[in-house]
């Protein structure tokens, strides 16, 4: 059943079209408290329909995060989703979407075992995290080397998001925002100290990222799969946060997005993401789901 739900979500096309922004229909605090309770008990939630817009989804997210952090821990940074055109079309948007991540999102270390049923619609993605060195990243612009000067860690990352909806055919950009872009758990590998050089920036773009189980390869993609280059996600996020009256700060972890399509989380499988070409030897991070 989970595969059917996921297939429905990933087959969504541009047929969603533009969603009306007026009148606003932001859910009230009670509704979002109830949604958080469902999400935290791994129960599917109902989609918001009608004139539910991206602005409404962002408003709903703001009410969801405090309730989620009560169990998942403090907010430690940001997740950026839909960082490639195909994913944006599937969810009816023309740009990425962002939401906070929590202590629980980055708590588990490579090799950890986690429950496969960690969400209502649990999935697995090959991802990558960078950690902000200082607030200068907000003025770094879109120059990759300038951005690297304000990053002190690059961290291999398997994200374990929850797509959450009871009826995945109703998943779209506003609802994805409302459920926090699915932010839930993840597994981090050994941190890499980046070099603020054209060479390191080039390797981030040209590396190959592979997601596989013990039995087979599930997906492979180049670094350019994320907005043309992983570091292109940063200026987009800086602008998105500025529109919310926020900014990146030292220590923020940024989940840059899925190199692989989301695949169903299956019990008994070990998932490994391998980054080839970033360093002299391939770098890996793995997680076993039980």
Phi, psi and omega in degrees: 000319180300321179296322181295316179298316182294318180300321178298318181296316187280351178264002181298138180246192181286003182297344176300324180065190179282135179264139182296140181266345183235146352282158180295142181227043180297128179298153178280172185299322181297319179297320181284329173297319179294320178297316179300318179299319178295313181300318183286346174257013178062031178260140180294153181242161180273144178286150169277137184234192181074225183271035181285114189256175175300321177297321178292321178297321178292320177298316179297319179302319180300330178274338181282320190303314181301322180291322179292320183291341177300330179253323186272353179097176184297154174292131182241003181160210190223146171251134174248124179246169180057051183266019169219157189297322181298316179295320179298318180296320180298328182257009173071032178237172178240013183200168177293174175226150184228153177204159178293151168247164191239170176306320181295336181292331185238017185281318186285142180258157182310134183096355182291154172253131182228158179292137179291329180268057182276357181203176179291318176230075187284135180224170183233138178222144169280127188222189176201139179246144166238150178248135183284128177281313184206167186292349177301343180299334180289343178247011185284344181070210184252010177283123187297318180293319178299320178296317181298332178297340184248019177237132181249353176212143167242126192234119172305142190207127167258118178270143177239083182275167175238115180283342156076325191284143176292323179241098188292343177294343179267000180289129177212184183302310180301319180288327177295320175299316184298325180268020175072029182056027175076008184302128180212271183243181177180174179225129183253147175263191181288130183293144177250135175276116183285159175249131179278068183225155175301326181295313180295320178298319179296321180293326176299323180281328186264350181299158173253136180243121186239130174251129183210158166257184178298331187271325189200160172283135179260326181193153172215144183205156174277165176303332181291355180298336181264097177052030179089341177187137181307324183285347176292342178293328186296306180299327176298314181295320178303316180292320180297315179294321179300324179292341177264359184079024183237171177208157174291149181225161181306135179092347179299134174264134180239113173279115193280344178126168185275119171288328180255153168299153176295132177243150182299138176283124183241132178295143179086001181256144169253123181257132180232131172252130182240130178251113183250127179103352178282314175242181181299325178242153178301145179249139183228160170215140184221156178213138176253132178255133184243000000 
